[in-house]
Amino acid sequence: MVRAFITIKTTAGKSADLLEIIQEMNAVIEAHVVAGRYDIIVEAEGDEVYEVIHAVATDLNELDGVDDTRTYICLE
């Protein structure tokens, strides 16, 4: 299994609505609105690196209100 953390910068006022959508994505284990440079942090898991990147990170960037994402693949 491949696990990743994805940070998301959202358009002002969109975090709560996006959180509900993100939490329903298949590869998402957990997602939370956070304070700081980014607005949402997501923990995702898949069988392959490509699956995590495509199923979550790519799909996230297509959501209305997502301004920026950063994906961090766990090495352990």
C-alpha positions as CSV (number, residue, x, y, z in Angstrom):
1,M,0.0,0.0,0.0
2,V,1.1,3.5,-0.8
3,R,0.1,6.3,1.6
4,A,0.2,10.0,0.9
5,F,-0.6,13.3,2.6
6,I,-2.1,16.1,0.4
7,T,-2.3,19.7,1.4
8,I,-4.9,21.9,-0.3
9,K,-5.2,25.6,-0.7
10,T,-8.8,26.7,-1.3
11,T,-10.6,29.7,-2.5
12,A,-11.9,31.8,0.5
13,G,-15.1,30.3,1.9
14,K,-14.9,27.0,0.0
15,S,-13.1,24.8,2.6
16,A,-16.2,23.3,4.3
17,D,-18.0,22.5,1.1
18,L,-14.8,20.9,-0.4
19,L,-14.2,18.9,2.7
20,E,-17.5,17.1,2.3
21,I,-16.7,16.2,-1.3
22,I,-13.1,15.1,-0.5
23,Q,-14.1,12.9,2.4
24,E,-16.3,10.9,0.0
25,M,-13.4,10.1,-2.4
26,N,-12.5,6.4,-2.6
27,A,-8.8,6.7,-1.7
28,V,-9.3,9.2,1.1
29,I,-8.7,7.8,4.6
30,E,-9.1,11.2,6.4
31,A,-9.5,14.8,5.6
32,H,-9.5,17.9,7.8
33,V,-9.8,21.6,7.6
34,V,-6.7,23.1,9.2
35,A,-5.2,26.5,10.0
36,G,-2.0,27.6,8.4
37,R,-0.6,28.0,4.9
38,Y,-3.0,25.4,3.5
39,D,-6.7,24.9,4.3
40,I,-7.3,21.2,4.1
41,I,-5.0,18.2,4.7
42,V,-5.9,14.8,3.3
43,E,-4.5,11.3,4.1
44,A,-5.0,9.0,1.1
45,E,-4.0,5.4,0.4
46,G,-3.8,3.2,-2.7
47,D,-2.2,0.1,-4.1
48,E,0.2,2.1,-6.4
49,V,1.8,5.5,-6.4
50,Y,0.0,6.3,-9.6
51,E,-3.4,5.3,-8.1
52,V,-2.9,7.8,-5.2
53,I,-1.7,10.6,-7.4
54,H,-4.4,10.1,-10.1
55,A,-7.4,9.1,-7.9
56,V,-6.9,11.9,-5.4
57,A,-4.4,14.6,-6.3
58,T,-5.4,14.9,-10.0
59,D,-9.1,14.7,-9.1
60,L,-8.7,17.3,-6.4
61,N,-7.2,19.8,-8.8
62,E,-10.3,19.6,-10.9
63,L,-12.6,20.6,-8.1
64,D,-14.1,24.1,-8.2
65,G,-12.5,26.1,-5.3
66,V,-9.1,24.3,-5.2
67,D,-6.3,26.7,-5.9
68,D,-3.2,24.6,-5.2
69,T,-2.2,21.2,-3.9
70,R,0.9,19.5,-2.7
71,T,1.3,15.8,-2.5
72,Y,3.7,14.0,-0.1
73,I,4.2,10.3,-0.6
74,C,5.1,8.4,2.6
75,L,8.4,6.6,2.3
76,E,8.0,4.2,5.2
